Amino acid sequence: MTYDPAHYVGTELELFATATNWKAYYSRRIAPWVRGDVLEVGAGIGTNTRELRTPAVKSWLCLEPDAALAAQARELVSSLPDCEVVVGTTQTTALGTYDSVLYIDVLEHIEHDRDELERAAKLLREDGFLVVLCPAHQELYSELDRAVGHFRRYDAETLTACGPASLSLEKVYYLDSVGMLASLANRAVLKSGQPSVGQIKVWDRVMIPLSRLLDPCIGYKLGKSVVAVWRRVPTRPDVG
């Protein structure tokens, strides 16, 4: 598959935009590392931006390579203060430096993922955070993954292996253990390429609340999504 950042082949963004419980759940889990000036890479239609924005954020730049999606994002986030939408990628766009750089269900769409995160690391200020959330477990790779342009799924080991050498790994963990069981069932039995509106509602309204209860009980060691957080450690001044 050839990655074309200017044209997103997936059709699921509007469908998953209704998954409000899931968005609220992962947003709370990554909130400690989302602050100051934020760069969201692959912002899509902007539904994540609205959920992730907290009082700890000073400004927000949505970077989206697909112009049509960027136009939708621009309309959706127009009421948010100090929030800008730019069409482009980390390769094509002149960017500043940021306190947080986010990839929310984006890295799996990028063929050269290590190179992408190396570029992201250069955009971080000292004590800044790189936050990546991805679909987990390659064995769950399905027709849906293929249909929306996923090159791969990750686990804790493969995701941390992509981490830039210049950054320190702060945290890696899984979310949505109940959803993972549903994904296993889909792969083994249903084999559906695109979930229905009804399936999304059941997952979001029933499974996500259950995952919120179960995930901490199992130490966030199992789930349908994996999160990794890296930090740019401040440089110590020379002494002497």
C-alpha positions as CSV (number, residue, x, y, z in Angstrom):
1,M,0.0,0.0,0.0
2,T,1.3,3.5,-0.9
3,Y,0.7,6.1,1.8
4,D,-0.8,9.3,0.3
5,P,-1.0,11.8,3.1
6,A,-3.0,14.3,1.0
7,H,-5.9,11.9,0.6
8,Y,-7.3,9.9,3.5
9,V,-8.8,6.6,2.3
10,G,-10.7,5.8,5.5
11,T,-14.4,6.4,5.9
12,E,-14.7,5.7,9.6
13,L,-14.0,9.1,11.1
14,E,-17.6,10.3,11.2
15,L,-18.7,6.9,12.5
16,F,-16.2,6.8,15.4
17,A,-17.0,10.5,16.2
18,T,-20.1,9.2,18.0
19,A,-17.9,7.2,20.4
20,T,-18.1,9.8,23.1
21,N,-17.4,7.5,26.1
22,W,-14.2,6.2,24.4
23,K,-13.0,9.7,23.6
24,A,-13.6,10.8,27.1
25,Y,-11.9,7.8,28.5
26,Y,-8.6,8.0,26.6
27,S,-8.6,11.8,26.9
28,R,-8.6,11.6,30.7
29,R,-5.9,8.9,30.6
30,I,-3.5,11.1,28.5
31,A,-4.5,14.5,30.0
32,P,-1.4,14.7,32.3
33,W,0.8,15.0,29.2
34,V,-1.3,17.4,27.2
35,R,-0.4,21.0,28.1
36,G,1.0,24.3,27.0
37,D,1.4,24.7,23.2
38,V,0.1,21.5,21.6
39,L,0.6,20.1,18.1
40,E,-1.9,17.4,17.0
41,V,-0.6,15.5,14.0
42,G,-3.3,14.0,11.7
43,A,-6.1,15.8,13.4
44,G,-8.7,14.5,11.0
45,I,-12.1,16.2,11.4
46,G,-11.3,17.7,14.8
47,T,-13.4,15.5,17.1
48,N,-10.4,14.5,19.2
49,T,-9.3,18.1,19.5
50,R,-12.5,19.2,21.2
51,E,-12.2,16.3,23.8
52,L,-8.5,16.8,24.5
53,R,-8.6,20.5,25.0
54,T,-8.3,21.4,28.8
55,P,-7.5,24.5,30.8
56,A,-3.8,23.2,30.9
57,V,-3.6,24.0,27.1
58,K,-2.4,27.4,25.9
59,S,-2.6,26.9,22.2
60,W,-3.5,24.1,19.7
61,L,-2.3,23.5,16.2
62,C,-4.2,20.8,14.2
63,L,-2.0,19.5,11.4
64,E,-4.0,17.5,8.8
65,P,-2.7,16.5,5.4
66,D,-6.1,16.0,3.8
67,A,-7.6,19.3,2.8
68,A,-11.2,18.1,2.9
69,L,-10.8,16.8,6.5
70,A,-9.0,19.9,7.5
71,A,-11.9,22.0,6.3
72,Q,-14.3,20.0,8.5
73,A,-11.9,20.3,11.4
74,R,-11.6,24.1,10.9
75,E,-15.4,24.4,11.2
76,L,-15.6,22.0,14.2
77,V,-13.0,23.7,16.3
78,S,-13.7,27.3,15.3
79,S,-15.1,28.1,18.7
80,L,-12.1,26.9,20.6
81,P,-9.6,29.7,21.7
82,D,-6.2,29.8,20.1
83,C,-6.8,26.8,17.9
84,E,-5.6,26.7,14.3
85,V,-5.9,24.1,11.5
86,V,-3.1,23.8,9.0
87,V,-3.0,21.5,5.9
88,G,0.3,19.6,5.8
89,T,2.6,17.1,7.4
90,T,5.7,17.2,9.6
91,Q,7.7,16.8,6.4
92,T,6.0,19.6,4.4
93,T,5.1,22.2,6.9
94,A,7.3,24.8,8.7
95,L,6.5,24.2,12.4
96,G,7.6,25.7,15.7
97,T,8.3,23.9,18.9
98,Y,5.7,22.5,21.3
99,D,5.1,21.3,24.8
100,S,3.1,18.3,23.6
101,V,3.0,16.5,20.3
102,L,0.1,14.1,19.8
103,Y,-0.6,11.2,17.4
104,I,-4.1,9.9,18.1
105,D,-4.8,6.9,15.9
106,V,-2.5,8.3,13.3
107,L,0.9,6.5,13.4
108,E,-0.5,3.3,12.0
109,H,-1.4,5.2,8.8
110,I,2.3,6.2,8.3
111,E,4.5,3.8,6.5
112,H,7.8,5.1,7.9
113,D,6.7,5.4,11.5
114,R,10.2,5.7,13.0
115,D,11.2,8.5,10.8
116,E,7.9,10.3,11.6
117,L,8.5,10.1,15.4
118,E,12.1,11.3,14.9
119,R,10.7,14.4,13.2
120,A,8.2,14.8,16.0
121,A,11.0,14.7,18.6
122,K,12.7,17.6,17.0
123,L,9.5,19.7,17.5
124,L,9.5,19.2,21.3
125,R,10.7,21.7,23.8
126,E,12.6,20.7,26.9
127,D,10.3,18.8,29.3
128,G,7.8,18.4,26.4
129,F,5.9,15.2,25.8
130,L,5.3,13.0,22.7
131,V,2.0,11.1,23.1
132,V,1.0,8.3,20.8
133,L,-2.2,6.2,20.9
134,C,-2.6,3.4,18.3
135,P,-4.7,0.2,17.7
136,A,-3.0,-2.7,19.5
137,H,-2.0,-6.2,18.5
138,Q,-1.0,-7.2,15.0
139,E,-2.9,-10.4,15.4
140,L,-6.1,-8.4,15.4
141,Y,-5.3,-6.8,12.1
142,S,-8.6,-7.0,10.1
143,E,-10.4,-6.0,7.0
144,L,-11.2,-2.8,8.7
145,D,-7.6,-2.0,9.3
146,R,-6.8,-2.7,5.6
147,A,-9.9,-0.7,4.4
148,V,-8.8,2.5,6.3
149,G,-5.2,2.4,5.3
150,H,-3.5,0.9,8.4
151,F,0.0,-0.4,7.7
152,R,0.1,-2.2,11.0
153,R,-1.1,-2.5,14.6
154,Y,1.3,-2.2,17.6
155,D,2.0,-3.7,21.0
156,A,4.0,-2.2,23.8
157,E,7.2,-3.6,22.5
158,T,6.8,-2.6,18.8
159,L,5.6,0.9,19.7
160,T,8.3,1.7,22.2
161,A,10.9,0.4,19.6
162,C,9.7,3.3,17.4
163,G,10.6,5.8,20.1
164,P,13.2,8.5,19.2
165,A,16.6,7.9,20.8
166,S,16.7,11.5,22.0
167,L,13.6,11.1,24.2
168,S,13.0,9.2,27.5
169,L,10.1,6.7,27.6
170,E,7.8,7.8,30.4
171,K,4.9,5.4,30.1
172,V,3.4,2.6,28.0
173,Y,0.1,0.9,28.7
174,Y,-3.0,-0.5,27.1
175,L,-6.7,0.7,27.2
176,D,-10.0,-1.1,26.5
177,S,-9.5,-4.7,27.6
178,V,-13.2,-5.5,27.0
179,G,-13.0,-4.0,23.5
180,M,-10.1,-6.3,22.7
181,L,-12.3,-9.3,23.4
182,A,-14.9,-8.0,21.0
183,S,-12.2,-7.5,18.4
184,L,-11.1,-11.1,18.8
185,A,-14.7,-12.2,18.3
186,N,-15.0,-10.0,15.2
187,R,-11.8,-11.5,13.7
188,A,-12.7,-15.1,14.5
189,V,-16.5,-15.1,13.8
190,L,-17.9,-11.9,12.2
191,K,-15.0,-10.9,10.0
192,S,-16.7,-7.6,9.2
193,G,-14.8,-4.9,7.4
194,Q,-16.7,-2.0,8.8
195,P,-18.6,-1.9,12.1
196,S,-22.2,-0.8,12.0
197,V,-23.6,2.2,13.8
198,G,-25.2,-0.3,16.2
199,Q,-21.9,-2.1,16.9
200,I,-20.2,1.2,17.7
201,K,-23.0,2.2,20.1
202,V,-22.7,-1.1,22.0
203,W,-18.9,-0.9,22.2
204,D,-19.0,2.7,23.3
205,R,-22.0,2.6,25.7
206,V,-21.5,-0.9,27.2
207,M,-17.9,-2.1,26.6
208,I,-16.0,1.1,27.3
209,P,-17.6,1.7,30.8
210,L,-16.7,-2.0,31.6
211,S,-13.1,-1.4,30.3
212,R,-12.9,1.7,32.6
213,L,-13.6,-0.6,35.5
214,L,-11.5,-3.6,34.4
215,D,-8.4,-1.9,33.0
216,P,-7.0,-0.6,36.3
217,C,-7.7,-3.9,37.9
218,I,-5.4,-5.6,35.4
219,G,-2.8,-2.8,35.6
220,Y,-3.6,-1.6,32.0
221,K,-1.7,-4.6,30.7
222,L,-4.3,-5.6,28.1
223,G,-6.4,-3.7,25.6
224,K,-7.5,-2.9,22.1
225,S,-5.4,0.3,22.1
226,V,-1.8,1.0,23.3
227,V,-0.5,4.3,24.5
228,A,3.2,5.4,24.7
229,V,4.5,8.7,26.2
230,W,8.0,10.0,25.7
231,R,9.6,13.1,27.3
232,R,12.4,15.4,26.2
233,V,14.5,15.5,29.4
234,P,15.8,19.0,30.2
235,T,19.5,19.5,29.4
236,R,21.6,19.9,32.6
237,P,23.7,23.0,32.5
238,D,27.5,22.4,32.5
239,V,29.1,22.8,35.9
240,G,32.6,24.1,36.4
